[in-house]
Amino acid sequence: MFLELRLSVILFSARAVAINIFTLPSRVKSLVSFFKVPKS
């Protein structure tokens, strides 16, 4: 039971990390485009 709980926690955190890694490029791209807006 305890081992299953730890395994599910590890899987959950690994999935969260994977989601962060996959969404990072789009977030960086939106930040870059936000800062590249002409100041005129």
C-alpha positions as CSV (number, residue, x, y, z in Angstrom):
1,M,0.0,0.0,0.0
2,F,2.7,2.5,1.0
3,L,4.8,1.5,-2.0
4,E,1.8,2.0,-4.3
5,L,1.3,5.5,-2.8
6,R,4.9,6.5,-3.3
7,L,4.8,5.2,-6.9
8,S,1.7,7.2,-7.7
9,V,3.2,10.3,-6.2
10,I,6.4,9.8,-8.3
11,L,4.3,9.3,-11.5
12,F,2.3,12.4,-10.7
13,S,5.3,14.6,-10.2
14,A,7.0,13.1,-13.3
15,R,3.9,13.9,-15.4
16,A,3.8,17.5,-14.0
17,V,7.5,17.9,-15.0
18,A,6.9,16.5,-18.4
19,I,3.9,18.9,-18.9
20,N,6.1,21.8,-17.8
21,I,8.9,20.8,-20.2
22,F,6.4,20.5,-23.1
23,T,4.7,23.8,-22.5
24,L,7.9,25.8,-21.8
25,P,8.8,26.5,-25.5
26,S,5.4,28.0,-26.2
27,R,5.6,30.1,-23.0
28,V,9.0,31.4,-24.0
29,K,7.8,32.1,-27.5
30,S,4.9,34.2,-26.2
31,L,7.2,36.0,-23.8
32,V,9.7,36.8,-26.6
33,S,6.9,38.0,-29.0
34,F,5.5,40.1,-26.1
35,F,8.9,41.8,-25.6
36,K,9.4,42.1,-29.4
37,V,6.3,44.3,-29.8
38,P,7.4,47.6,-31.4
39,K,7.5,50.4,-28.9
40,S,6.2,53.1,-31.4
